[in-house]
């Protein structure tokens, strides 16, 4: 998988928002609000190929969480990112 380049993480009124940009303008129909751990993962995955296991390892290295919980959270998060189109296989 890979993070698409046309999605940018911005802070808007204290919230971290992932927004699609196309032709120089924002497409708010493809926007997601991210919590701190999701935003951290987004930053860590940018610019590289990754698999689910890679994303889980990022979370395990950064946060005190059980592997099963991290895996479930990562899988749900990646599914939501795929639904919006901000990552590709």
N, C-alpha and C positions, 0 to 999 in steps of 0.2 A: 504494500500500500504506500501511498504518498499523499502528503498534504498538497492541495492545489494552491498555486501561487496567487490566484485572484481573490483569496479570502484573507482578510486582515483582522487581527484582534485589536479592538479599540476599547478604551474605557469611556463610558458615557454615563454621566451622572452617578459615578461611583460603581457602576456595573461593568463587568467585562463582557463585551458583545463581539461575536464573530460575525463579520459582515462580508458579503460578496460584493466585489467591485467589477464592473464591466464597462468598458469604454470611458473610464474616468468618473463614473457615477456609482453610487451605492445602490444595491438592490436589497431593500429591506424585507423583501419576501423570502429571502434566503439569509436569515439572521438567527443566531442562537445566543442565548445568555449562558455564560459559563461561570461555574464557581471557581474558586482559587486553584483547586487541584486539577480541574479540567483545563484551565488556562495554562497552568504549569506544563501539563502534558502536551498541549498544543505547541508551546514554545520548544519543548524538547524534541518533538517529532518533525519540525519544519526542516526542509532541505535534505531529507534523507529517506531512503526506502525503509519500511518497517513492517513487522508482523505483529500480530496480537501479543505474542510472547515478549517482543521488544517493549511494547507499551506497558505491559504488566510489570516488567523489570524496572522500567523508569519509575513507576508508582511505588514499587516495593523499596527501591533505593532512596526515595525521597520522603516517604510517609510511613508511619508505624501502622501497618494494616496487614491483616492476614492475606495470604496469597489467594485463597478462594474468593474473598471479598473484593480484592483488587481486580481479579480476573472478571468477575461478574460486572463490576462497575465499568471497567475498560470496554468489555464487549458491548454493554448498553450504550456507552458514550460513542464508540466507533460506529455503531448502528445508526445513531442519531446524526452523526456527521455524514455518513454515507447517504442517508435519506435527504439531507439538504444539498448534498453534492460537493462538500468541501474536501473530501478525500476520494482517491481513486485507487483501484486495484492495480 
